[in-house]
Amino acid sequence: MFGWLIAYWWLLLIESLVVGGVTGIFVLGAHRLVGREPRSLAALKSGMIVTALATVTAYFALIVGIANYLGAGGEGLVVGAAILSAGIILVQWLFSPWIIGLVYRTRDPVSTRERIAASIVERIASRSGVGEVKVKIADIPLPNAFAYSSPLGGKHIAITKGLLNILDDDELEAVAGHEVGHLKHRDVTWILALSIIPVMVYFLGRILVYSGLLGGGDSRREDSSPLLIAAIGAVLIALSVVFQFLIAHFNRLREYYADAHSALATGKPRALQRALAKIYLAVKDGGYNSEKYSLASPLFIVAPLIDVLGGSFMSVDDVIEALKREEENPIMELFSTHPPISKRLRFLDNLTVSLRGGT
């Protein structure tokens, strides 16, 4: 029993050192890794394809290699880690509408303004061909909106009361176009499916480190020393962090893609820029407790914790131009599920120019 506790203590120490070390490397190279905003819709699509293919290809190559090296026992570990990871993600996906509904106190539209907002969302959804969308109102002051879905609960778009208080109808339509874009592009499914990869690699790495510390576990390779098994596990934990950063990058690209859908579906990219700027100013100056709403922050149209200079005393159009010129914090972007506001605004400009055939 004492040996198991010692092994677990070493597991936690190794895990902390590995995760901290890999994260530190990414932080040091953040300014090279985050890149700039896409110059066109074609460039954006290419970036998404390359990121997804690179992630999936690296994952399968890694898993096949580990299973082959460890032998029959290793194949069992891989299958077990896959089942555990997929189970966690699947439960999260299937029941997310009810969980989000409870946490964010979502309800059906009641007031005239709320029903107008619902009709705007339904009109954009119909125009985009995404089928029935359930529009919910979240009784929270934080101005935001988010889309979520599951096979059991259907497709949902939640709009907060705070958002209804600051946007006009054109801006609300632009936000609706963004959220409908997430549903049309099946972003929840994409992100959750890819999220299985780092979770599985992490669990498998943890199992191998623990197994190695206890003497080698179930590996049937006679030349596999316990120390080597533990080292392989540590490498897998490190790679799980790398995969997580890749998926965060993919998520940021999908946010650009949803912005593009809004611009194309509404024909009003400027309205989306104005909405983003207004939400940014409200979140920045409103004193909201963003951590309270962290559960759905990957789904929000604006990441609440991204902060750049600005001021609500300026007109919205002035704020937009000021935000476009801001230099981003690459470290904050590296850890965020959303691109910085400045990059999203510039991307919408790039998209408008490219669609008009400009350079």
Salt bridges, closest charged atoms under 4 A:
GLU15 OE1 - ARG206 NE 2.73
GLU37 OE2 - ARG36 NH2 3.09
GLU37 OE2 - ARG346 NE 3.18
ASP108 OD1 - LYS136 NZ 2.66
GLU114 OE2 - ARG107 NH2 2.77
ASP139 OD2 - ARG107 NE 2.87
ASP169 OD1 - ARG113 NH1 2.57
ASP170 OD1 - LYS268 NZ 2.92
GLU171 OE2 - ARG274 NE 3.06
GLU171 OE1 - LYS278 NZ 2.89
GLU173 OE2 - ARG123 NH2 3.63
GLU173 OE2 - ARG127 NH2 3.93
GLU173 OE1 - LYS268 NZ 2.98
ASP187 OD2 - HIS182 ND1 2.63
ASP187 OD1 - ARG254 NE 2.49
ASP223 OD2 - ARG221 NH2 2.71
GLU255 OE1 - HIS178 NE2 3.11
GLU255 OE2 - HIS182 NE2 3.27
GLU255 OE2 - HIS338 NE2 3.59
ASP259 OD1 - HIS178 ND1 2.67
ASP259 OD2 - ARG344 NE 2.84
ASP285 OD1 - LYS284 NZ 3.72
ASP317 OD1 - ARG270 NH2 3.21
ASP317 OD1 - ARG274 NH1 2.99
GLU321 OE2 - ARG270 NH1 3.40
GLU321 OE2 - LYS324 NZ 3.10
GLU328 OE2 - ARG346 NH2 2.57
GLU333 OE1 - LYS343 NZ 2.99
ASP349 OD2 - LYS324 NZ 2.56
